[in-house]
Every structure is written in structure tokens, then in C-alpha cells.
Amino acid sequence: MNIDNYLLYDSLPSLDLHGYDRDSARVAINDFIKDSIIQKHEYITIVHGIGSGVIRKTTIDTLKNNKKVINFKTSYFNQGMTVVQLNIE
């Protein structure tokens, strides 16, 4: 399935980063990705919020640098959420 098809669903496993700082967000994202791969979740969501954009930028940078991330996109209906496709193999 394509990542665009998942942008409409909110039933995916999700991580809410509200209240996190940059460093703790980075660690939480990488841990969530590891756990999701173990549980064979190919698609996940990360809720970073809109705010000042600091956590959103941290999220994007962390996803770009994680080799298990195939693709990611901001949700069409919620600019404070990113949908991520993982390599679960």
C-alpha cells in the first residue's frame, strides 16, 4: 500500500511529542521506530504539533537520518502530524 492511502487514517500507532524538548523528542522517535519495527508496523504517525516548529524540524531531521524510514509525509488534514513508512524487514 502507498503512504498516501494512510494519510486519511488515524488508527495507526502514534507517538505524541507535545511537551518534549529536541533531545528527548529525537530519542523518543528513534525508540518508537525500533519498537514499531519489532511489532511489524509498516506505517506509524508522529504528532509533533504546529507551535514554533522546533519539534517538527527535529522530527523531520530525525526521520531523514534514520535508515529504517522509507518515506514520510505531513498529514493532509493535520499539519501537526507526520505519517511515516518503515522498512520492517
C-alpha positions, 0 to 999 in steps of 0.5 A: 500500500502507498503512504498516501492511502494512510494519510486519511487514517488515524488508527495507526500507532502514534507517538505524541511529542507535545511537551518534549524538548529536541533531545528527548523528542529525537530519542523518543522517535528513534525508540518508537521506530525500533519498537514499531519495527519489532511489532511489524508496523509498516506505517506509524504517525508522529504528532509533533504539533504546529507551535514554533516548529522546533519539534517538527524540524527535529522530527523531520531531521530525525526521520531523514537520518534514520535508515529504517524510514522509507518515506514520510509525509505531513498529514493532509488534514493535520499539519501537526502530524507526520505519517511515516513508512518503515522498512520492517524487514 
